[in-house]
């Protein structure tokens, strides 16, 4: 289990550092981790300021409050979404829901539908029983994948590809991201780190794994002036956005989503 925790820490850090290298847009990140409770690590922080995980900040334990983490992550995103063109919410979990108190399965389905219907949110899921998750929540089957317990770092390799595709292609929503990713090369750094026979200096391992990551990125959009034949980019940042790309309407009430 120690090696798996090291894979999660190293894989997440690889994901964050990979997102920092993308120049196609300006992104901010919301990172929510959880076990029996939910912890907000980053609240709409510019991606360049996102910090890496370490054995001190990632300590798997407890149960899996998956629904509560999604609820909290989406609500945090709503506070900033008017400043950005698009939102991608990546949900990663090695276990199934068993500890949420704020929202039910039906509430999560309603929540995700409301956000997707607004036209600027895309949800990705890497976890247990992906086909059932797609059926229960209504998100595209092209945006779900099975969590790899044998090689946890493979999950982050998939995440890097999917989120990078989303950010580079500038479409408001994308329903088939997970179907477009490529397998991790056998001689890659990520593959070497999942091989127990290969030394992994600099990435210490501790304990077991039982947690989840919700990573949410907000992006700018390319605008094409067809008459002039030019392209201009309007950069939006989480801290000081001054341009609204398109009018935003207040989100629908969530009374039908929450528990009584």
Secondary structure per residue as TSV (DSSP state, phi and psi in degrees):
chain	resnum	aa	ss	phi	psi
A	1	X	-	360.0	-28.2
A	2	X	H	-60.9	-42.0
A	3	X	H	-66.2	-33.3
A	4	X	H	-68.7	-39.5
A	5	X	H	-63.1	-40.9
A	6	X	H	-61.1	-38.6
A	7	X	H	-63.2	-41.0
A	8	X	H	-65.5	-45.8
A	9	X	H	-61.6	-50.3
A	10	X	H	-64.7	-38.7
A	11	X	H	-66.6	-42.3
A	12	X	H	-63.1	-42.9
A	13	X	H	-64.3	-37.7
A	14	X	H	-63.3	-39.8
A	15	X	H	-62.0	-50.4
A	16	X	H	-60.8	-46.3
A	17	X	H	-66.6	-33.4
A	18	X	H	-66.2	-38.6
A	19	X	H	-68.2	-30.8
A	20	X	H	-66.2	-24.0
A	21	X	T	-82.6	-13.7
A	22	X	-	-75.0	130.0
A	23	X	-	-111.6	3.0
A	24	X	S	-72.3	-18.8
A	25	X	S	-153.7	-177.8
A	26	X	-	-116.0	123.2
A	27	X	-	-122.9	148.8
A	28	X	E	-123.0	154.8
A	29	X	E	-123.2	139.1
A	30	X	E	-115.3	122.4
A	31	X	E	-121.4	121.0
A	32	X	E	-121.4	124.4
A	33	X	E	-114.5	156.5
A	34	X	E	-156.8	160.2
A	35	X	S	-133.3	-107.0
A	36	X	S	-75.9	-21.3
A	37	X	S	-127.1	168.9
A	38	X	E	-108.4	135.6
A	39	X	E	-126.2	126.8
A	40	X	E	-88.8	118.5
A	41	X	E	-90.9	-46.8
A	42	X	E	-128.9	131.7
A	43	X	E	-116.0	91.6
A	44	X	E	54.0	47.0
A	45	X	E	-88.4	136.4
A	46	X	E	-50.1	136.4
A	47	X	G	-57.8	-31.2
A	48	X	G	-66.0	-18.8
A	49	X	G	-98.9	-2.7
A	50	X	-	-66.1	135.9
A	51	X	-	-100.2	156.5
A	52	X	-	-77.6	159.0
A	53	X	-	-80.1	158.7
A	54	X	-	-145.1	169.2
A	55	X	T	-59.3	-21.0
A	56	X	T	-81.8	-28.6
A	57	X	T	-101.5	-9.0
A	58	X	-	-125.1	101.7
A	59	X	-	-129.7	90.7
A	60	X	-	-60.4	136.3
A	61	X	-	-172.5	164.1
A	62	X	S	77.7	-154.6
A	63	X	-	-103.1	-158.5
A	64	X	-	-129.1	92.1
A	65	X	-	-86.7	62.9
A	66	X	H	-61.7	-49.4
A	67	X	H	-63.6	-41.7
A	68	X	H	-62.6	-38.0
A	69	X	H	-66.0	-41.6
A	70	X	H	-63.9	-45.5
A	71	X	H	-56.8	-48.7
A	72	X	H	-65.4	-40.9
A	73	X	H	-64.0	-42.2
A	74	X	H	-67.5	-42.1
A	75	X	H	-63.0	-38.1
A	76	X	H	-64.3	-39.9
A	77	X	H	-65.2	-35.2
A	78	X	H	-62.0	-31.8
A	79	X	H	-67.6	-22.1
A	80	X	H	-115.1	-9.3
A	81	X	G	-64.5	-25.5
A	82	X	G	-64.4	-19.6
A	83	X	G	-89.5	-6.0
A	84	X	-	-129.0	160.9
A	85	X	S	-83.0	-38.1
A	86	X	E	-142.9	157.3
A	87	X	E	-134.7	131.7
A	88	X	E	-119.1	128.3
A	89	X	E	-114.0	112.1
A	90	X	E	-99.4	120.0
A	91	X	E	-109.5	123.2
A	92	X	E	-130.3	128.7
A	93	X	E	-149.7	142.0
A	94	X	S	-97.0	3.3
A	95	X	S	-142.7	174.6
A	96	X	-	-100.8	159.3
A	97	X	-	-55.4	131.9
A	98	X	-	-156.1	11.7
A	99	X	-	-145.6	6.0
A	100	X	-	-74.0	147.9
A	101	X	-	-124.5	-16.1
A	102	X	S	-89.8	-29.5
A	103	X	B	-151.2	150.3
A	104	X	-	-98.1	175.3
A	105	X	H	-60.7	-43.2
A	106	X	H	-63.7	-37.1
A	107	X	H	-64.9	-39.8
A	108	X	H	-63.9	-41.4
A	109	X	H	-60.0	-45.9
A	110	X	H	-62.6	-42.5
A	111	X	H	-61.6	-49.1
A	112	X	H	-65.0	-37.6
A	113	X	H	-65.0	-43.4
A	114	X	H	-57.7	-46.7
A	115	X	H	-69.9	-41.2
A	116	X	H	-66.0	-36.8
A	117	X	H	-66.2	-21.0
A	118	X	T	-70.4	-18.5
A	119	X	T	92.9	3.8
A	120	X	S	-130.3	1.3
A	121	X	E	-107.7	136.0
A	122	X	E	-125.0	132.1
A	123	X	E	-112.2	133.6
A	124	X	E	-116.9	144.2
A	125	X	E	-133.4	123.8
A	126	X	E	-122.7	107.3
A	127	X	E	-172.3	-159.0
A	128	X	S	-77.8	143.9
A	129	X	S	46.8	61.6
A	130	X	H	-60.9	-36.7
A	131	X	H	-65.3	-41.0
A	132	X	H	-66.0	-37.5
A	133	X	H	-61.1	-43.9
A	134	X	H	-61.8	-41.1
A	135	X	H	-67.1	-43.3
A	136	X	H	-71.0	-34.3
A	137	X	H	-100.0	-18.9
A	138	X	-	86.1	3.1
A	139	X	-	-78.9	162.0
A	140	X	-	-61.2	137.9
A	141	X	G	-66.3	-17.1
A	142	X	G	-79.2	-2.8
A	143	X	G	-118.9	24.4
A	144	X	E	-128.8	153.1
A	145	X	E	-154.1	152.6
A	146	X	E	-73.0	134.8
A	147	X	-	-68.2	132.6
A	148	X	-	-91.6	106.5
A	149	X	S	-79.5	-27.9
A	150	X	S	-72.5	-41.6
A	151	X	-	-129.3	79.9
A	152	X	H	-55.6	-27.9
A	153	X	H	-68.1	-23.7
A	154	X	H	-59.3	-33.2
A	155	X	H	-63.0	-37.3
A	156	X	H	-76.2	-32.1
A	157	X	H	-59.6	-43.9
A	158	X	H	-64.0	-40.6
A	159	X	H	-64.0	-42.8
A	160	X	H	-57.7	-46.8
A	161	X	H	-64.5	-48.0
A	162	X	H	-64.4	-48.1
A	163	X	H	-68.8	-35.9
A	164	X	H	-66.0	-40.1
A	165	X	H	-59.3	-46.1
A	166	X	H	-59.6	-47.1
A	167	X	H	-70.9	-32.9
A	168	X	H	-81.8	-24.1
A	169	X	H	-92.8	-14.2
A	170	X	-	66.6	19.3
A	171	X	-	-85.7	149.0
A	172	X	S	-62.8	-42.0
A	173	X	-	-141.0	150.4
A	174	X	-	-137.5	122.8
A	175	X	S	-96.6	-2.5
A	176	X	-	-130.3	31.1
A	177	X	S	-63.8	-44.8
A	178	X	G	-68.8	-21.7
A	179	X	G	-79.4	-10.2
A	180	X	G	-102.3	-2.9
A	181	X	-	-78.7	155.2
A	182	X	-	-105.0	148.8
A	183	X	-	-60.2	153.0
A	184	X	-	-69.8	127.0
A	185	X	-	-58.2	143.5
A	186	X	T	-65.6	-26.0
A	187	X	T	-102.0	15.5
A	188	X	S	-78.9	161.8
A	189	X	H	-60.6	-39.5
A	190	X	H	-64.0	-41.2
A	191	X	H	-65.3	-41.7
A	192	X	H	-59.8	-35.7
A	193	X	H	-75.5	-16.7
A	194	X	H	-93.6	-4.7
A	195	X	-	-90.2	115.1
A	196	X	T	-64.2	-15.7
A	197	X	T	-86.5	-6.6
A	198	X	S	-102.4	125.6
A	199	X	-	-59.2	145.1
A	200	X	-	-127.6	71.1
A	201	X	T	-64.4	144.0
A	202	X	T	87.5	-6.2
A	203	X	-	-125.9	87.9
A	204	X	-	-67.9	154.0
A	205	X	-	-122.3	143.7
A	206	X	-	-148.0	140.2
A	207	X	S	63.9	-162.3
A	208	X	-	-104.1	-169.2
A	209	X	-	-132.1	128.6
A	210	X	-	-162.7	78.0
A	211	X	-	-155.0	-168.8
A	212	X	E	-157.5	153.2
A	213	X	E	-123.0	130.6
A	214	X	E	-114.3	113.2
A	215	X	E	-113.6	125.2
A	216	X	E	-124.2	128.8
A	217	X	E	-122.7	136.8
A	218	X	E	-113.2	141.2
A	219	X	E	-132.1	161.8
A	220	X	-	-89.4	173.4
A	221	X	-	-126.9	144.0
A	222	X	E	-81.7	136.0
A	223	X	E	-114.2	127.2
A	224	X	E	-102.6	126.4
A	225	X	E	-96.5	96.9
A	226	X	T	-65.7	-32.0
A	227	X	T	-68.0	-43.0
A	228	X	T	-89.5	-14.9
A	229	X	T	71.7	29.7
A	230	X	E	-118.6	164.1
A	231	X	E	-126.2	131.4
A	232	X	E	-127.0	146.2
A	233	X	E	-112.3	126.6
A	234	X	-	-103.1	114.8
A	235	X	-	-87.0	127.8
A	236	X	-	-114.5	134.0
A	237	X	-	-122.1	155.0
A	238	X	S	-68.5	-24.5
A	239	X	S	-90.6	-34.4
A	240	X	-	-145.1	56.3
A	241	X	-	-77.7	131.4
A	242	X	-	-121.4	-6.0
A	243	X	-	-118.3	128.0
A	244	X	-	-96.2	116.6
A	245	X	S	-65.8	-43.8
A	246	X	S	-146.3	153.2
A	247	X	-	-58.3	142.0
A	248	X	-	-110.6	139.4
A	249	X	-	-105.3	150.7
A	250	X	-	-58.2	139.8
A	251	X	-	-64.7	150.6
A	252	X	-	-60.1	155.9
A	253	X	-	-63.6	150.4
A	254	X	-	-105.9	17.5
A	255	X	T	-60.7	-31.7
A	256	X	T	-78.0	-10.6
A	257	X	T	-91.9	-36.8
A	258	X	B	-81.8	158.6
A	259	X	-	-72.7	153.3
A	260	X	-	-75.3	360.0
